């Protein structure tokens, strides 16, 4: 379920990385697209910064129902049941699995079916996806597709 069989492949961070941390509530592999999905409806953050804790952000792998809610890419592998802290990059250039043909320069959105992937972001106003970055290289049609892309979430 990782974006690349080689794990996270970072090409660069533009000297301006943006990484947040949260607690993994299940297995997360480095290179997975992730989201924050709380297991409780209770409010966790108050009106001042001292009320915020790394445990307030629950990190889970991106799944079908939340593909539009991508918050970044996991930079560390965490085993299930450990509730370990996982860093999540929101900016940088990475090798990502492509879900089809993508042209360099095209906006990309997260996709999440059996395997996680990115896809070309449609330009239709009826499209409900969220742009997460820009492809820097092309991906062809077929299987085992990858694209070098810059994330800006």
C-alpha positions in Angstrom: 0.0 0.0 0.0 3.0 2.3 -0.1 3.4 4.9 -2.8 6.7 3.4 -3.9 8.1 -0.1 -3.2 11.3 1.7 -2.2 9.5 3.7 0.5 9.8 7.5 0.7 11.9 8.9 -2.1 12.6 12.6 -1.6 14.3 14.5 -4.4 14.5 17.8 -2.5 12.6 20.2 -0.2 13.4 23.5 -1.8 15.3 24.5 1.4 11.9 25.1 2.9 10.5 21.9 4.3 7.2 21.9 6.1 6.7 18.9 8.4 4.0 18.4 11.0 3.8 15.6 13.5 0.9 13.4 14.6 0.3 10.0 16.2 -0.2 7.0 13.9 -3.3 5.1 14.9 -2.4 2.2 12.6 0.4 0.9 10.3 1.9 3.6 8.2 4.7 3.1 5.7 7.1 5.9 4.7 5.9 7.3 1.4 2.2 6.8 2.1 -0.2 9.6 1.5 -1.9 10.3 4.8 -4.8 12.2 6.4 -5.9 13.2 9.9 -9.0 11.3 11.0 -9.9 11.5 14.6 -11.4 8.5 16.3 -13.6 10.7 18.5 -15.9 13.6 17.9 -14.6 15.4 21.0 -12.9 18.7 20.5 -9.2 18.4 21.2 -7.8 21.9 20.8 -8.7 25.0 22.8 -8.2 28.7 22.0 -4.5 28.9 23.0 -1.4 27.1 21.8 -0.7 25.4 25.1 -3.8 23.2 24.5 -2.3 21.6 21.4 -0.4 18.3 21.7 1.1 16.0 19.1 -1.5 13.4 20.2 -4.3 15.7 19.0 -3.4 14.9 15.4 -4.3 11.2 14.5 -2.5 10.2 11.3 -4.1 7.4 9.2 -3.4 6.2 5.6 -5.4 7.8 2.9 -8.4 5.6 2.0 -11.2 5.8 -0.6 -13.6 7.9 1.4 -11.0 10.6 2.3 -8.9 10.8 -0.8 -9.7 14.6 -1.0 -8.4 15.1 2.5 -4.7 14.4 2.0 -2.6 16.3 4.5 0.8 15.1 3.4 3.2 12.2 2.9 4.5 10.1 5.8 8.3 10.3 6.2 8.7 7.4 8.7 7.4 3.8 8.9 5.3 3.1 12.0 4.0 -0.3 13.1 0.4 -0.8 14.0 -0.6 -0.4 17.6 2.4 1.6 18.7 0.8 5.0 18.7 4.2 6.4 17.6 4.8 9.9 16.4 5.0 10.1 12.6 6.4 13.1 10.7 4.3 14.2 7.8 5.8 16.3 5.0 3.6 18.9 3.3 6.1 20.4 1.0 9.0 18.9 -1.0 9.6 16.9 -4.2 9.0 13.2 -4.1 8.6 10.2 -6.4 5.0 9.2 -6.2 2.9 6.3 -7.7 0.9 7.6 -10.7 -2.7 6.4 -11.3 -2.5 6.9 -15.0 -1.1 9.3 -17.6 0.2 12.6 -16.1 2.0 15.3 -18.0 4.8 17.3 -16.5 3.5 20.7 -15.3 0.0 19.2 -14.5 -1.7 19.8 -11.2 -2.0 16.5 -9.2 -4.6 15.3 -6.7 -4.5 12.3 -4.3 -6.1 9.1 -5.3 -6.6 6.1 -3.0 -8.0 2.8 -4.2 -6.2 -0.6 -3.7 -2.9 1.3 -4.1 -2.3 4.9 -3.2 -1.5 7.1 -6.2 -1.7 10.6 -7.5 -3.6 11.6 -10.6 -3.9 14.5 -12.9 -6.2 17.1 -11.4 -9.2 17.8 -13.6 -10.0 21.4 -14.4 -13.7 21.0 -14.5 -15.5 23.0 -11.8 -17.6 20.0 -11.0 -14.5 18.0 -10.0 -14.3 17.7 -6.2 -10.6 16.8 -5.8 -8.1 18.9 -4.1 -4.8 19.9 -5.7 -1.9 18.6 -3.6 1.0 19.5 -6.0 2.4 19.6 -9.5 4.0 16.9 -11.6 7.5 17.6 -12.8 7.8 14.6 -15.1 5.5 12.6 -17.3 4.0 9.2 -16.5 3.0 6.8 -19.3 0.1 4.4 -19.4 0.4 0.9 -18.0 1.5 -0.5 -14.7 4.1 0.6 -12.2 3.8 4.2 -13.0 5.8 6.9 -11.1 6.1 10.6 -11.4 8.4 13.2 -9.8 6.1 15.7 -8.2 6.3 18.7 -5.9 3.9 18.7 -3.0 2.4 21.9 -1.7 -0.3 21.0 0.8 
